[in-house]
Amino acid sequence: MIIGWTILFLAAGVTFATLFADIPAPSAQTAGTMPASPGSFSELVKEARDSVVNISTVKIIKREQMFESPFGQDDPFNDMFERFFGDRIPRESRQTSLGSGFIIDKDGFILTNNHVVERTDEIKVMLANGTEYDAEIVGRDPKTDLALIRIEAEEDLKPLPIGDSEKLEVGDWVLAIGNPFAFNHTVTAGIVSAKYRNLGAGAYDNFIQTDASINPGNSGGPLLNTRGEAVGINSIIVSGSARGGSIGIGFATPINMAKDLLPQLKKGKVIRGWLGVMIQGITPELKESFELKEEEGALVSEVTPGGPAEEARIKEGDVIVSFDGKKIREMSDLPIIVASTPVGKIVTVEVIREGKKKRFEVKIAELDKEIEEGETQIEEKRDLGMTVDEITPSMARQLGLSDERGVVVVQVETNSPAEEAGIARGDVIRAINREPVNDVETYKEKIRQHKKGDVILFHVKTRGGPTLFVPLKVQE
């Protein structure tokens, strides 16, 4: 049973034969508003289809014990059931699944989704001509859902041309080729609906959204532009049906992300760069508080002690607007660019600090897997809707704090400005308007400086989570 909408790691499209023979074939549109609209994609498909493959996988599921008595393993009836019925029930079962992929060079390397091939015992690849080969996994990257597999083919292979996903524009025509519901080499067409989609699946979300019909069985298949180049890898669909059918909302991993990772995938291991900062997006309130001209960039909310950013003198409150010559439009751009930067490379990072642009030279380090994971009452609650207290040594230990800087939030009123801003009990306020707050008296003094309607910028160490800048409007 499916409750509400479901997001499935799938991809591919379903098309159906023309129902009426007397419907005229489409002709090229050459009207002024759509001068480049194709009348047919047939030539493009002929060129691309031999590069797209069908991937079938098998996972062996073993059953250690078929009969279990409520009286335990020593029950004598266990032996009786095993003797009479044990040979009738299989000790293992084969779980099969289907996906897609595409050939990227003549050496037999094939790009697909990680979820198509992970935790499998057998992988078989079928070419467009029906020839089938065993495949082996060369490299996988679960964080971007990409995988590289390889076959030893006895025939010449036709690689699919690789495009540039950054050149895609919203509204561009795209095609999907794959094996939806085991219908081999199904072709569907649509447009780019949006770019840079963040679905909350991970730190490296940066999906191309398309309405080209993609369905279960086409995971790992290519998304093509009108030049027949792969610009994406079909990965996710949003579906409201039990079988995961398309409703016109699908997502593809940009091919540029795969191109950046391919050298490492071929070596069997992906190593990511690390900057050593916690970041957050720029909201209209933060733009005003930091006196920024645009709602662009990544706001540094915390700098990891001893990390590359700290060594380069990047500070909390800096807004990173460029990294290694690449513009940071929004927060989600930075983790992707940093991760693909070679470890040890020295890059230029541009930040806006107090309204001025500054440049820092940063030596990128390697991302570690573990990183990837009182009586004194306070200010009146009527203004902000929260109560704070001093941090005692015992409270610091209880909250897991490395020091006693700041004041701790001990109460938050329901439907108050503090609650709406996301501040919760146990959070520690380290600074107000980028000035340190080390005790309740300092906190109260800074709060009194603001009148109703003002926006106060809090620097908050969330309990068990990251440190963030939180803008909070004094209740009117």
Solvent accessible surface area in square Angstrom, and as a share of the most:
residue,aa,sasa,rsa
1,M,212,0.95
2,I,62,0.31
3,I,140,0.71
4,G,56,0.54
5,W,173,0.61
6,T,29,0.17
7,I,99,0.50
8,L,49,0.24
9,F,97,0.40
10,L,31,0.15
11,A,0,0.00
12,A,0,0.00
13,G,0,0.00
14,V,35,0.20
15,T,71,0.41
16,F,173,0.72
17,A,87,0.68
18,T,102,0.59
19,L,150,0.74
20,F,123,0.51
21,A,115,0.89
22,D,127,0.66
23,I,98,0.50
24,P,113,0.71
25,A,89,0.69
26,P,104,0.65
27,S,88,0.57
28,A,64,0.50
29,Q,92,0.41
30,T,112,0.65
31,A,65,0.50
32,G,75,0.72
33,T,127,0.74
34,M,87,0.39
35,P,94,0.59
36,A,92,0.71
37,S,7,0.05
38,P,42,0.26
39,G,18,0.17
40,S,74,0.48
41,F,42,0.18
42,S,55,0.35
43,E,117,0.53
44,L,23,0.12
45,V,26,0.15
46,K,125,0.53
47,E,114,0.51
48,A,2,0.02
49,R,90,0.33
50,D,66,0.34
51,S,0,0.00
52,V,0,0.00
53,V,0,0.00
54,N,14,0.07
55,I,0,0.00
56,S,34,0.22
57,T,3,0.02
58,V,17,0.10
59,K,73,0.31
60,I,41,0.21
61,I,66,0.33
62,K,151,0.64
63,R,106,0.39
64,E,169,0.76
65,Q,85,0.38
66,M,44,0.20
67,F,40,0.17
68,E,143,0.64
69,S,18,0.12
70,P,129,0.81
71,F,170,0.71
72,G,32,0.31
73,Q,145,0.64
74,D,138,0.72
75,D,17,0.09
76,P,102,0.64
77,F,121,0.50
78,N,18,0.09
79,D,93,0.48
80,M,72,0.32
81,F,83,0.35
82,E,68,0.31
83,R,163,0.59
84,F,118,0.49
85,F,84,0.35
86,G,7,0.07
87,D,128,0.66
88,R,179,0.65
89,I,67,0.34
90,P,83,0.52
91,R,103,0.38
92,E,80,0.36
93,S,37,0.24
94,R,139,0.51
95,Q,102,0.45
96,T,96,0.56
97,S,59,0.38
98,L,75,0.37
99,G,0,0.00
100,S,0,0.00
101,G,0,0.00
102,F,0,0.00
103,I,1,0.01
104,I,24,0.12
105,D,33,0.17
106,K,153,0.65
107,D,88,0.46
108,G,0,0.00
109,F,22,0.09
110,I,0,0.00
111,L,1,0.00
112,T,0,0.00
113,N,0,0.00
114,N,5,0.02
115,H,50,0.22
116,V,11,0.06
117,V,0,0.00
118,E,40,0.18
119,R,177,0.65
120,T,35,0.20
121,D,89,0.46
122,E,62,0.28
123,I,14,0.07
124,K,71,0.30
125,V,0,0.00
126,M,51,0.23
127,L,10,0.05
128,A,26,0.20
129,N,104,0.53
130,G,44,0.42
131,T,50,0.29
132,E,94,0.42
133,Y,29,0.11
134,D,100,0.52
135,A,17,0.13
136,E,108,0.48
137,I,68,0.34
138,V,35,0.20
139,G,3,0.03
140,R,92,0.34
141,D,4,0.02
142,P,84,0.53
143,K,90,0.38
144,T,15,0.08
145,D,16,0.08
146,L,0,0.00
147,A,0,0.00
148,L,0,0.00
149,I,0,0.00
150,R,76,0.28
151,I,2,0.01
152,E,136,0.61
153,A,33,0.26
154,E,165,0.74
155,E,62,0.28
156,D,143,0.74
157,L,11,0.06
158,K,79,0.34
159,P,39,0.24
160,L,3,0.01
161,P,77,0.48
162,I,60,0.31
163,G,7,0.07
164,D,48,0.25
165,S,5,0.03
166,E,93,0.42
167,K,143,0.61
168,L,7,0.04
169,E,110,0.49
170,V,92,0.53
171,G,41,0.39
172,D,52,0.27
173,W,77,0.27
174,V,0,0.00
175,L,0,0.00
176,A,0,0.00
177,I,0,0.00
178,G,0,0.00
179,N,0,0.00
180,P,0,0.00
181,F,53,0.22
182,A,56,0.43
183,F,137,0.57
184,N,71,0.37
185,H,28,0.12
186,T,16,0.09
187,V,39,0.23
188,T,7,0.04
189,A,45,0.35
190,G,8,0.07
191,I,63,0.32
192,V,0,0.00
193,S,39,0.25
194,A,12,0.10
195,K,38,0.16
196,Y,63,0.24
197,R,103,0.38
198,N,80,0.41
199,L,53,0.26
200,G,67,0.64
201,A,66,0.51
202,G,36,0.35
203,A,63,0.49
204,Y,20,0.07
205,D,8,0.04
206,N,25,0.13
207,F,20,0.08
208,I,4,0.02
209,Q,25,0.11
210,T,0,0.00
211,D,61,0.32
212,A,1,0.01
213,S,31,0.20
214,I,2,0.01
215,N,3,0.02
216,P,21,0.13
217,G,10,0.09
218,N,0,0.00
219,S,5,0.03
220,G,0,0.00
221,G,0,0.00
222,P,0,0.00
223,L,0,0.00
224,L,0,0.00
225,N,11,0.06
226,T,69,0.40
227,R,166,0.60
228,G,9,0.09
229,E,40,0.18
230,A,0,0.00
231,V,0,0.00
232,G,0,0.00
233,I,0,0.00
234,N,0,0.00
235,S,1,0.00
236,I,3,0.01
237,I,1,0.01
238,V,24,0.14
239,S,0,0.00
240,G,41,0.39
241,S,48,0.31
242,A,86,0.67
243,R,168,0.61
244,G,0,0.00
245,G,19,0.19
246,S,37,0.24
247,I,84,0.43
248,G,25,0.24
249,I,64,0.32
250,G,1,0.01
251,F,9,0.04
252,A,0,0.00
253,T,3,0.02
254,P,12,0.08
255,I,1,0.01
256,N,35,0.18
257,M,18,0.08
258,A,0,0.00
259,K,77,0.33
260,D,78,0.40
261,L,7,0.04
262,L,29,0.14
263,P,81,0.51
264,Q,42,0.19
265,L,1,0.00
266,K,88,0.37
267,K,174,0.74
268,G,39,0.38
269,K,134,0.57
270,V,27,0.15
271,I,64,0.33
272,R,17,0.06
273,G,4,0.04
274,W,44,0.16
275,L,6,0.03
276,G,2,0.02
277,V,28,0.16
278,M,80,0.36
279,I,31,0.16
280,Q,25,0.11
281,G,26,0.25
282,I,19,0.10
283,T,54,0.32
284,P,82,0.52
285,E,77,0.34
286,L,1,0.01
287,K,65,0.27
288,E,123,0.55
289,S,29,0.19
290,F,6,0.03
291,E,137,0.61
292,L,16,0.08
293,K,185,0.78
294,E,108,0.48
295,E,85,0.38
296,E,61,0.27
297,G,0,0.00
298,A,0,0.00
299,L,0,0.00
300,V,0,0.00
301,S,0,0.00
302,E,42,0.19
303,V,20,0.12
304,T,47,0.28
305,P,109,0.69
306,G,55,0.53
307,G,0,0.00
308,P,11,0.07
309,A,0,0.00
310,E,82,0.37
311,E,134,0.60
312,A,17,0.13
313,R,186,0.68
314,I,5,0.02
315,K,113,0.48
316,E,81,0.36
317,G,6,0.06
318,D,1,0.01
319,V,1,0.01
320,I,0,0.00
321,V,25,0.14
322,S,16,0.11
323,F,0,0.00
324,D,40,0.21
325,G,74,0.71
326,K,101,0.43
327,K,125,0.53
328,I,1,0.00
329,R,79,0.29
330,E,77,0.34
331,M,68,0.30
332,S,15,0.10
333,D,10,0.05
334,L,3,0.02
335,P,39,0.24
336,I,26,0.13
337,I,27,0.14
338,V,10,0.05
339,A,7,0.05
340,S,39,0.25
341,T,9,0.05
342,P,85,0.53
343,V,68,0.39
344,G,34,0.32
345,K,84,0.36
346,I,112,0.57
347,V,3,0.01
348,T,46,0.27
349,V,0,0.00
350,E,29,0.13
351,V,0,0.00
352,I,42,0.21
353,R,42,0.15
354,E,141,0.63
355,G,49,0.47
356,K,143,0.60
357,K,114,0.48
358,K,80,0.34
359,R,155,0.57
360,F,27,0.11
361,E,108,0.49
362,V,1,0.01
363,K,130,0.55
364,I,3,0.01
365,A,34,0.26
366,E,88,0.40
367,L,30,0.15
368,D,72,0.37
369,K,174,0.74
370,E,146,0.65
371,I,79,0.40
372,E,53,0.24
373,E,164,0.74
374,G,57,0.55
375,E,169,0.76
376,T,58,0.34
377,Q,114,0.51
378,I,21,0.11
379,E,7,0.03
380,E,80,0.36
381,K,73,0.31
382,R,157,0.57
383,D,21,0.11
384,L,2,0.01
385,G,1,0.01
386,M,2,0.01
387,T,8,0.05
388,V,0,0.00
389,D,3,0.02
390,E,51,0.23
391,I,14,0.07
392,T,50,0.29
393,P,75,0.47
394,S,63,0.41
395,M,35,0.15
396,A,6,0.05
397,R,176,0.64
398,Q,135,0.60
399,L,30,0.15
400,G,66,0.64
401,L,26,0.13
402,S,116,0.75
403,D,48,0.25
404,E,84,0.38
405,R,123,0.45
406,G,1,0.01
407,V,0,0.00
408,V,4,0.03
409,V,1,0.01
410,V,44,0.25
411,Q,86,0.38
412,V,36,0.20
413,E,67,0.30
414,T,105,0.61
415,N,115,0.59
416,S,5,0.03
417,P,19,0.12
418,A,0,0.00
419,E,75,0.34
420,E,139,0.62
421,A,35,0.27
422,G,55,0.53
423,I,6,0.03
424,A,52,0.40
425,R,178,0.65
426,G,5,0.05
427,D,6,0.03
428,V,1,0.01
429,I,0,0.00
430,R,32,0.12
431,A,11,0.08
432,I,1,0.01
433,N,60,0.31
434,R,94,0.34
435,E,90,0.40
436,P,93,0.59
437,V,0,0.00
438,N,88,0.45
439,D,51,0.26
440,V,0,0.00
441,E,106,0.48
442,T,39,0.23
443,Y,1,0.00
444,K,46,0.19
445,E,97,0.43
446,K,28,0.12
447,I,7,0.03
448,R,151,0.55
449,Q,125,0.56
450,H,41,0.18
451,K,146,0.62
452,K,123,0.52
453,G,23,0.23
454,D,36,0.19
455,V,44,0.25
456,I,0,0.00
457,L,4,0.02
458,F,0,0.00
459,H,11,0.05
460,V,1,0.01
461,K,51,0.22
462,T,27,0.16
463,R,136,0.49
464,G,87,0.84
465,G,25,0.24
466,P,50,0.31
467,T,4,0.02
468,L,51,0.25
469,F,5,0.02
470,V,16,0.09
471,P,30,0.19
472,L,2,0.01
473,K,106,0.45
474,V,7,0.04
475,Q,83,0.37
476,E,147,0.66
